[in-house]
Amino acid sequence: MASAELGQLREMFAAMPRDENATIEERRAGMEASVGIFPIPEGTEVTPVTVDGVPSEWVVSPDARDDHAILYLHGGGYVIGSPATHRAMAAKLSQTSRAKLLVIDYRLAPETAFPGAVEDAVKAYRWLLSQGYAPKKLAISGDSAGGGLSVATLVSLRDAGLPLPKTAALLSPWSDLTGESETMTTRAEQDPMVQKDMLLMMAGLYLNGADPKTPLASPLFADLQNLPPMLVQVGDHETLLNDSLTLAERAKSAGVDVTLEVWDEMIHVWQLFYQMLPEGAQALDRIGEYLVEKWG
């Protein structure tokens, strides 16, 4: 049974005004105001860095090992979100995984359409390699759009013949930009955060006319062979539930070592709210344990 705090979080979302006609700038500011205000754990160091032209930041907990790093790709539908909106969660993940997080401010739509985000993520991973990080001590992780982007990045790296990171952790990944998933409809009343109309709007801005089934845009349709072990976490009250279930199924069929966790009653990227939601903290603890185990 879910915690009482989940009900309080749902009430908070229900009380928020929703403006379907909000501009992109207003939507970005709204995300900054809602999740970018969470404090980061004491002792966390946040250091701006430019990664081959991509503005980024290191988020490092006191116990992070200097030679272990996670490339983190934030969510926000490829349209909103930033390192600032995910800083508190990144700090917690640095703590639980005992690794440094490189959180990149990849280019967003509509200013930069597909495949700009993929290009920036690949640049960031190449930069990590150039800095001397060993692939066996690297991971890639992301939530929502950043989860789908994580898989697209892995596919790009594999196709380029680059050494892949040891493992990956995907939080409620948005892997299918067609919007045709059954749970887009069947979970609509249960999901207070993500609805089909909004996702299709964001997908349209990002794709800018590209086929939504293009593998690097919707990695659900990519060749997933030879990707590293991955953890997929998703809540069973998410409209994007099937994006995770089908991605995990197809990755397993391609021979990938997949650990799928479906969390009872959880909403989209509940981990962001770990400071008020016990299940969020538990999920981030679990991700940290998984990464540490895979790194060995």
C-alpha positions as CSV (number, residue, x, y, z in Angstrom):
1,M,0.0,0.0,0.0
2,A,1.3,3.4,-0.9
3,S,2.2,5.9,1.7
4,A,-0.1,8.7,3.0
5,E,2.4,11.2,1.5
6,L,1.4,10.0,-2.0
7,G,-2.1,11.2,-1.4
8,Q,-0.8,14.5,-0.2
9,L,1.3,14.8,-3.4
10,R,-1.7,14.0,-5.5
11,E,-3.7,16.7,-3.7
12,M,-0.9,19.2,-4.4
13,F,-1.0,18.4,-8.1
14,A,-4.8,18.7,-8.2
15,A,-4.6,22.1,-6.7
16,M,-2.2,23.4,-9.2
17,P,-3.7,25.7,-11.9
18,R,-3.3,24.2,-15.4
19,D,-3.2,26.5,-18.4
20,E,-3.4,24.6,-21.7
21,N,-2.4,27.8,-23.5
22,A,0.7,28.4,-21.5
23,T,3.8,29.4,-23.6
24,I,6.9,27.3,-23.6
25,E,8.7,29.9,-21.4
26,E,5.8,29.7,-18.9
27,R,5.9,25.9,-18.8
28,R,9.7,26.0,-18.3
29,A,9.3,28.5,-15.4
30,G,6.6,26.4,-13.9
31,M,8.8,23.3,-13.8
32,E,11.6,25.3,-12.2
33,A,9.2,26.6,-9.6
34,S,7.6,23.3,-8.8
35,V,10.6,20.9,-8.6
36,G,13.7,23.2,-8.9
37,I,13.1,24.5,-5.4
38,F,14.0,21.3,-3.5
39,P,17.1,21.7,-1.3
40,I,20.1,19.6,-2.1
41,P,21.6,17.3,0.6
42,E,24.2,19.0,2.9
43,G,27.7,18.7,1.7
44,T,26.8,18.2,-2.0
45,E,29.1,20.1,-4.4
46,V,27.6,21.6,-7.6
47,T,30.2,22.8,-10.1
48,P,29.4,24.3,-13.5
49,V,31.3,22.8,-16.4
50,T,31.2,23.1,-20.2
51,V,31.3,19.8,-21.9
52,D,32.4,20.1,-25.6
53,G,30.2,23.2,-25.8
54,V,27.3,21.8,-23.8
55,P,26.6,23.6,-20.5
56,S,26.5,21.1,-17.7
57,E,27.2,20.6,-14.0
58,W,28.9,18.1,-11.8
59,V,26.8,17.1,-8.8
60,V,28.9,15.3,-6.3
61,S,28.0,14.0,-2.8
62,P,30.7,13.8,-0.1
63,D,30.9,10.0,-0.4
64,A,31.1,9.9,-4.2
65,R,34.1,8.0,-5.7
66,D,36.2,10.2,-8.0
67,D,36.6,7.5,-10.7
68,H,32.9,6.6,-11.0
69,A,30.5,8.8,-12.9
70,I,26.9,8.8,-14.2
71,L,25.9,10.8,-17.3
72,Y,22.4,12.0,-16.2
73,L,19.8,13.2,-18.8
74,H,16.9,15.1,-17.3
75,G,13.3,14.8,-18.2
76,G,10.8,17.3,-19.5
77,G,9.5,16.1,-22.8
78,Y,12.6,17.4,-24.7
79,V,11.0,20.9,-24.2
80,I,11.3,21.9,-20.5
81,G,13.6,20.9,-17.6
82,S,17.2,21.6,-16.8
83,P,20.0,20.6,-14.5
84,A,18.4,22.9,-11.9
85,T,15.1,21.1,-11.9
86,H,16.8,17.8,-11.3
87,R,19.6,19.0,-9.0
88,A,18.2,17.7,-5.7
89,M,17.4,14.2,-7.2
90,A,20.8,14.1,-8.8
91,A,22.4,14.9,-5.5
92,K,20.5,12.0,-3.8
93,L,21.5,9.7,-6.6
94,S,25.2,10.7,-6.2
95,Q,24.8,9.8,-2.6
96,T,23.2,6.4,-3.1
97,S,25.4,5.3,-6.0
98,R,28.6,6.8,-4.5
99,A,29.4,8.3,-7.9
100,K,29.7,11.8,-9.5
101,L,26.8,12.9,-11.7
102,L,27.4,14.9,-14.8
103,V,24.0,16.5,-15.6
104,I,23.9,18.1,-19.0
105,D,21.8,21.0,-20.2
106,Y,21.1,19.5,-23.6
107,R,19.5,21.6,-26.2
108,L,15.7,21.7,-26.1
109,A,12.9,22.0,-28.6
110,P,11.5,24.0,-30.3
111,E,14.8,25.9,-30.4
112,T,16.7,22.7,-31.4
113,A,14.8,19.8,-32.8
114,F,15.7,16.1,-33.0
115,P,18.4,14.9,-33.1
116,G,20.0,17.8,-31.2
117,A,19.5,16.2,-27.7
118,V,21.0,12.9,-28.9
119,E,24.0,14.7,-30.3
120,D,24.6,16.6,-27.1
121,A,24.4,13.4,-25.0
122,V,26.8,11.6,-27.2
123,K,29.2,14.6,-27.0
124,A,29.0,14.4,-23.2
125,Y,29.8,10.7,-23.1
126,R,32.7,11.1,-25.5
127,W,34.0,13.9,-23.2
128,L,33.8,11.6,-20.2
129,L,36.0,9.1,-22.0
130,S,38.4,11.9,-23.0
131,Q,38.7,12.8,-19.3
132,G,40.0,9.3,-18.6
133,Y,36.9,7.7,-17.1
134,A,36.9,4.0,-17.7
135,P,33.6,2.7,-19.3
136,K,33.4,-0.1,-16.7
137,K,33.0,2.7,-14.1
138,L,30.5,4.7,-16.0
139,A,26.7,4.6,-16.2
140,I,24.0,6.5,-18.1
141,S,20.7,7.4,-16.5
142,G,17.7,9.6,-17.1
143,D,14.0,10.1,-16.4
144,S,11.0,10.4,-18.7
145,A,12.3,12.0,-22.0
146,G,15.8,11.7,-20.5
147,G,15.2,7.9,-20.0
148,G,14.3,7.5,-23.7
149,L,17.3,9.7,-24.5
150,S,19.5,7.5,-22.5
151,V,18.6,4.5,-24.6
152,A,19.0,6.5,-27.8
153,T,22.4,7.6,-26.7
154,L,23.4,4.0,-26.0
155,V,22.3,3.0,-29.4
156,S,24.2,5.8,-31.0
157,L,27.4,5.0,-29.0
158,R,27.1,1.3,-30.0
159,D,26.6,2.1,-33.7
160,A,29.7,4.5,-33.5
161,G,31.8,1.6,-32.2
162,L,32.5,3.4,-28.9
163,P,32.9,1.5,-25.6
164,L,29.6,1.4,-23.8
165,P,29.1,2.3,-20.1
166,K,28.8,-0.6,-17.7
167,T,25.2,-0.1,-17.0
168,A,22.1,2.1,-17.2
169,A,19.2,3.2,-15.0
170,L,16.0,4.4,-16.6
171,L,13.3,6.2,-14.6
172,S,9.8,6.1,-16.3
173,P,11.4,6.3,-19.7
174,W,9.4,7.9,-22.6
175,S,10.4,5.5,-25.3
176,D,7.6,5.8,-27.8
177,L,6.8,9.2,-29.3
178,T,3.8,8.0,-31.3
179,G,1.5,8.3,-28.4
180,E,-0.2,5.0,-29.3
181,S,0.4,3.1,-26.1
182,E,-2.7,1.7,-24.5
183,T,-1.9,3.0,-21.1
184,M,-1.9,6.6,-22.5
185,T,-5.7,6.1,-22.2
186,T,-6.2,3.5,-19.5
187,R,-4.0,5.3,-16.9
188,A,-5.1,8.8,-17.8
189,E,-7.3,9.3,-14.8
190,Q,-4.7,7.9,-12.4
191,D,-1.7,10.0,-13.7
192,P,-1.7,13.5,-12.3
193,M,1.3,14.6,-14.3
194,V,1.5,13.3,-17.8
195,Q,-1.3,13.3,-20.4
196,K,-1.4,12.3,-24.0
197,D,-2.3,15.7,-25.5
198,M,0.7,17.3,-23.7
199,L,3.1,14.6,-24.8
200,L,2.0,14.7,-28.4
201,M,2.5,18.5,-28.4
202,M,6.0,18.1,-27.0
203,A,6.8,15.2,-29.4
204,G,5.7,17.4,-32.3
205,L,8.0,20.2,-31.3
206,Y,10.9,17.8,-30.8
207,L,10.4,15.8,-34.0
208,N,9.8,18.9,-36.2
209,G,8.3,16.7,-38.9
210,A,10.5,13.6,-38.4
211,D,8.8,10.2,-38.2
212,P,7.9,9.4,-34.6
213,K,9.1,5.9,-35.1
214,T,12.6,7.0,-36.0
215,P,14.7,4.7,-33.7
216,L,16.8,7.5,-32.1
217,A,13.6,9.5,-31.4
218,S,11.6,6.6,-30.2
219,P,14.1,3.9,-29.0
220,L,11.3,1.4,-28.6
221,F,11.7,0.9,-32.3
222,A,15.5,0.7,-32.3
223,D,17.8,-2.4,-32.5
224,L,18.6,-2.9,-28.9
225,Q,21.1,-5.7,-29.2
226,N,24.4,-5.5,-27.3
227,L,23.3,-2.7,-24.9
228,P,24.6,-2.9,-21.3
229,P,22.5,-4.1,-18.4
230,M,19.7,-1.8,-17.4
231,L,17.3,-1.1,-14.6
232,V,13.9,0.2,-15.5
233,Q,11.7,1.7,-12.8
234,V,8.1,2.7,-13.5
235,G,4.9,3.4,-11.5
236,D,1.8,1.4,-12.3
237,H,-0.3,4.6,-12.3
238,E,1.6,6.2,-15.2
239,T,0.3,6.9,-18.6
240,L,3.8,5.9,-19.8
241,L,3.6,2.5,-18.1
242,N,3.6,0.6,-21.4
243,D,6.6,2.6,-22.6
244,S,8.6,0.9,-19.9
245,L,7.0,-2.5,-20.1
246,T,7.4,-2.8,-23.9
247,L,10.9,-1.3,-23.8
248,A,12.0,-3.8,-21.2
249,E,10.3,-6.7,-23.1
250,R,12.0,-5.8,-26.4
251,A,15.4,-5.2,-24.8
252,K,15.2,-8.6,-23.1
253,S,14.2,-10.2,-26.4
254,A,17.3,-8.6,-27.9
255,G,19.5,-10.3,-25.2
256,V,19.9,-7.3,-22.9
257,D,20.1,-8.0,-19.1
258,V,17.0,-6.0,-18.0
259,T,15.8,-5.5,-14.4
260,L,12.2,-4.2,-14.5
261,E,10.6,-2.7,-11.4
262,V,6.9,-1.7,-11.5
263,W,6.1,0.3,-8.3
264,D,2.6,0.0,-6.9
265,E,0.5,3.1,-7.3
266,M,3.5,5.3,-8.1
267,I,3.1,8.3,-10.5
268,H,5.4,9.6,-13.2
269,V,9.0,10.1,-12.0
270,W,8.0,9.9,-8.4
271,Q,11.7,9.8,-7.5
272,L,11.8,13.6,-8.0
273,F,9.8,14.0,-4.9
274,Y,11.9,11.8,-2.6
275,Q,12.1,14.5,0.1
276,M,8.4,14.3,0.7
277,L,7.6,10.8,-0.6
278,P,9.1,7.7,1.1
279,E,8.8,5.6,-2.0
280,G,10.9,8.2,-3.9
281,A,13.8,7.8,-1.5
282,Q,13.4,4.0,-1.6
283,A,13.6,4.0,-5.4
284,L,16.7,6.1,-5.4
285,D,18.3,3.8,-2.8
286,R,17.4,0.9,-5.0
287,I,19.0,2.6,-8.1
288,G,22.1,3.3,-6.2
289,E,22.3,-0.4,-5.0
290,Y,21.8,-1.6,-8.6
291,L,24.6,0.6,-10.0
292,V,27.1,-0.3,-7.3
293,E,26.3,-4.0,-7.8
294,K,26.8,-3.7,-11.6
295,W,30.0,-1.7,-11.3
296,G,31.3,-4.4,-8.9
